């Protein structure tokens, strides 16, 4: 074996150490070389991705700034091996556990309604923060500990204006002048057990019929008389929750739904159409007699029963149910904001249910008061409750024309978002103005002046001008029937505001009550025609019945005294009156009340119209009414075929909203001269001239002389529109005072025959 040549081997040399600083000792063996690589605790993010070495320099490492020339960033928290990151993770876990503890604690302490709401929140996939925020707004708190030394004054202060707790699960409101808030209650729990509800009615076990009738109710009555949430109702119906649904409410809804059904099962006697819904209503009435305790579902049921009785022409019975409904609402404190449940807790859904029920009851009762000419049970100034909040997901729920035989098996093109709660909010605001009008008429504090009427008129106009876009009548697409009904309600309110003053004008304004009423009546006729063309009148909303007759009366007035200066007014009024008569005839199968209104129209035409237009006479003949001047006073009614629909020729052209000139400069001459209507001194105090006797006007033929309202000494018992005590302050014939109040007689002598 050969060995390498030792001369050819590479010489080994010692390692060359780095230069030391001048201060360093050459003998300092333990010092560290400056070129030795440092250990860094965290590399930058780009070096991590490249898996390259990083020197940890900040703000930028050498690799990023020199070699790769990229942006250098550090994320210390991403390293879970670091102590700070571990602390952060622990803190996050503690916060999440705390949120879960809050939810569990709320479930443990909350009542049944609280638990239902919280479970729905959890199932809605909402983030924990949103759920916690909602729960924190719920008053789910432990009961406050009593003070160490309570005083009698403190206990009385705590009870003043607070709800009284009831064993039945509901509360009662007692004002500070009452001593009953200090007492307990013997009210028992509901007698109906949840396990024995079944189909919620004993009248029938036909589930298909029940679904059919409920669909009709929620389509053709509920949207305009909204007394409860449809979603909550069906949730309670399917899950047997007596808090939000009751057999009385279900039977009341079924009874009202029968009026919109063509099935013979909707009649108590299949051979008698006038018994429609009687069997369901009798069951609701029986349940009310067995359990008339005050609760939310009973308020709702009373409202539905009131509306149903009015549809059947039982206005006295319906008014009593409406009164019970409002009285019970006040007892429960639904009109107040601070009212809570007996356990001191209330949920957002429960407060919303109370808002919906109260405002629905308020709208229904006030409209009823307007129809029967009486004061409302609750003045607007007593209400402290805010209005419901329209929610986008509920507003977009599609409305469909259920029950119409034309749209049973195919889409009608009429399906559209219902805007249910927007309608309720807007009708509530309009009803507040109507309520003030009723207070002015039937509970007056002083005389009515033209200025007061103008203020009310301004409020109506402002409401109309502020309607949201979803509540506007569409001209290029179908409009929701409840929206059309809302506009008809508005124009009808204008008629009722100015109708008692048809014979007078305003001193300081050019547009008088007669013109305002005429414009409103024309618009109502046009809107009803739009409604009829689109949906038919077989299932028209109930409010259209009263509004239609109000417009018809104004049209009868306009054809009874033709004005030579405007001959087209009489022809136009006759055309609109003819259309209304036809449409009211189409509504007769749904509303037996129409039989009474047919008599009203016939009676007014007989008393007031000397030359009946041919189209009006033919329209009356089509409903088998007697000739206007015939001796036969009883109409024979022949209901039309409910499956047919009639179209009418009137085009809708809503006039521009009238603006009252409050500070107008144009002053009319008082005509006729006020001296013509001063009391006749030679005839004795209080004696009035013929012109004075015809100053006020009533639309009710039961009055002694028909159109004029009698002066006090000759007034009949039925003085529905007699407001002379507000106009002349109780002094008969004080026409100078009338002029000072801003009124003058209408200058058109030919029209009124003064």
VENQUI-V503266 format. One record per backbone hydrogen bond with DSSP energy under -1.0 kcal/mol. CO is the residue of the C=O (numbers start at 0). NH is the residue of the N-H. If there is no record, write none. Layout:
CO_NH, CO_NH
//
This chain:
4_7, 20_23, 24_27, 26_28, 32_35, 43_47, 44_48, 45_49, 46_50, 46_51, 60_64, 61_65, 61_66, 62_67, 63_69, 72_44, 75_78, 77_79, 78_81, 81_85, 82_86, 83_87, 84_88, 85_89, 86_90, 87_91, 88_92, 89_93, 90_94, 91_95, 92_96, 93_97, 94_98, 95_99, 96_100, 97_101, 98_102, 99_103, 100_104, 101_105, 102_106, 103_107, 104_108, 105_109, 110_114, 111_115, 112_116, 113_117, 114_118, 115_119, 116_120, 117_121, 118_122, 121_124, 126_130, 127_131, 128_132, 129_133, 130_134, 131_135, 132_136, 137_139, 138_140, 150_154, 151_155, 152_156, 153_157, 154_158, 155_159, 158_161, 163_171, 165_168, 171_163, 174_177, 178_181, 179_182, 192_195, 193_196, 196_199, 204_206, 205_209, 206_210, 207_211, 208_212, 209_213, 210_214, 211_215, 212_216, 213_217, 215_219, 216_220, 216_221, 220_223, 220_224, 228_232, 229_233, 230_234, 231_235, 232_236, 233_237, 234_238, 235_240, 240_243, 245_249, 246_250, 247_251, 248_252, 249_253, 250_254, 251_255, 252_256, 253_257, 255_258, 256_259, 257_260, 262_265, 263_266, 265_276, 268_271, 271_274, 272_275, 274_267, 274_277, 276_280, 277_281, 278_282, 279_283, 280_284, 281_285, 282_286, 283_287, 284_288, 285_289, 286_290, 294_298, 295_299, 296_300, 297_301, 298_302, 299_303, 300_304, 301_305, 302_306, 303_307, 304_308, 305_309, 306_310, 307_311, 308_313, 309_312, 310_592, 312_314, 313_317, 314_318, 315_319, 316_320, 317_321, 318_322, 319_323, 320_324, 321_325, 322_326, 323_327, 324_328, 325_329, 326_330, 327_331, 328_333, 330_172, 332_335, 334_383, 340_343, 346_350, 347_351, 348_352, 349_353, 350_354, 351_355, 352_356, 353_357, 354_358, 355_359, 356_360, 357_361, 358_362, 359_363, 360_364, 361_365, 362_366, 363_367, 364_368, 365_369, 366_370, 367_371, 368_373, 378_381, 379_382, 390_394, 391_395, 393_396, 394_418, 396_417, 398_415, 399_401, 400_403, 403_406, 415_398, 418_422, 419_423, 420_424, 421_425, 422_426, 423_427, 424_428, 425_429, 426_430, 427_431, 428_432, 429_433, 430_434, 431_435, 432_436, 433_437, 434_438, 435_439, 436_440, 437_441, 438_442, 448_452, 449_453, 450_454, 451_455, 452_456, 453_457, 454_458, 455_459, 456_460, 457_461, 458_462, 459_463, 460_464, 461_465, 463_466, 467_470, 468_471, 479_483, 480_484, 481_485, 482_486, 483_487, 484_488, 485_489, 486_490, 487_491, 488_492, 489_493, 490_494, 491_495, 492_496, 493_497, 494_498, 497_500, 498_501, 500_503, 502_745, 504_743, 506_667, 511_515, 512_516, 513_517, 514_518, 515_519, 516_520, 517_521, 518_522, 519_523, 520_524, 521_525, 522_526, 523_527, 524_528, 525_529, 526_530, 527_531, 528_532, 529_533, 530_534, 531_535, 536_539, 540_543, 541_544, 542_546, 543_547, 544_548, 545_549, 546_550, 547_551, 548_552, 549_553, 550_554, 551_555, 552_556, 553_557, 554_558, 555_559, 556_560, 562_565, 565_568, 566_570, 567_571, 568_572, 569_573, 570_574, 571_575, 572_576, 573_577, 574_578, 575_579, 576_580, 577_581, 578_582, 579_583, 580_584, 581_585, 582_586, 586_590, 590_593, 591_594, 592_595, 592_596, 593_597, 594_598, 595_599, 596_600, 597_601, 598_602, 599_603, 600_604, 601_605, 602_606, 603_607, 604_608, 612_616, 613_617, 614_618, 615_619, 616_620, 617_621, 619_624, 620_623, 623_635, 626_629, 640_643, 659_661, 660_663, 672_675, 673_676, 683_686, 686_679, 688_692, 691_694, 695_708, 699_702, 706_697, 710_713, 716_718, 718_721, 720_722, 722_725, 722_726, 723_727, 725_447, 727_730, 730_733, 732_734, 733_737, 734_738, 735_739, 736_740, 737_742, 738_741, 740_449, 741_506, 743_504, 746_748, 747_751, 748_752
//
